Amino acid sequence: MNKIKLMRQAQQLQGKLQKIQQELEKATVEASSGGGAVTVVMTGKQQVQSVKISPEAVDDIEMLQDLVLTAMNEAVKKSKELAADRLGALTGGLKIPGLT
């Protein structure tokens, strides 16, 4: 394979990567805990968009803290899975450090 063709392929890959990263900034995942008492919405780039807490969950602060923690961790997990799915299609399943 000649260098010019390889450089073109690298540029195409870079363009596709940038597009996927832009899509991940807009894509969201949602995670709930406590039967919906706490809901977290997060982007595919692990940016929290919103946290919703039902009034009933406020009665017990320790339980509320646990519910928020659980929902946040689940949202991060889902966000990373979304990013891995989108980027995995581009990289053919290769784990490339720094992409997710």
N, C-alpha and C positions, 0 to 999 in steps of 0.2 A: 504494500500500500504506500503510495507516495505521500510526501509531507503535506502537500496542498489539500489533498483529499482528507487527510487526517485532521488538518486544521479546520476544514469546513464542517466535518462531523462534530468536532469539539465546540464550534460556534453554535451549531444547531442544538446540541445538547445543553449548552449554557442558556440559550434562548428558551428552551423547553423548561429548564429548571427555574428560571426566573418567572415564567408564566405560572408554574405550579405553586411557587412560593407566594405569588400575588393572590392566587386562588385560595391558598391556605389562610391568608390574612382575612379573607371575607367569609370563608366557610366557618360554621359554628357546630359545636357539639353541646349537648345538654346532659347534665347528670343530676340526679335527685337522691336524697336520703330521707329516712324517716317517713316513708310513704308519701313523699312529696312535700314534707314540712320545710325542707331546704332544697332549692334548685339553683344550680350554677350553670351559666352559659359562658362558653369559652371558645375562642377562635382556634383554628388549626395551628396557630403560632403560639399557643399557650398564653394568650392575653384574655383575662377575665372581662367579659362584657357585662354581666349582671349577676347579682345574687338576690334571690327572692326567699324571704322567710315568712312562713305563715304565722299569724298572731298566736296560735296555740303553742308554737314551739318556743315562745319567749318566756313562758312560765318557769322553765327549768334551765338556768344558764349553763350548767355543766353539760346537760343533754344537748342544748343548742350548739355549744362549742364542738361537741363530738359530731353532730350532724353536719355542721359547716365543714369541718375537717374531712369527713367522709365524702361529702359531695365535691369538694375541691379536688381531692385525690382522684376520684372517679373521673372528673372532668379532664384532669391532666392526662390520665391514662387514655381516655377516648380521643383526646386531641392528638396525642402522640401516635395512636393507632391510625387515625385519619391521615396524618402526615406520612407515616410509613407506607400506607396503602397507596397514596398518590405518588410519592417519590419512588416506591418500589416498582411501579409500572414503568417509570423512566429508567431506573438503574438496572432493571432486570433482576431485582431481588438482592443485589449486592448491598451490603451495609457500608455506606461511605460516611466516615466520621464528619460531623459538622453539618450534615444536610437536614437533620431533624432536631 
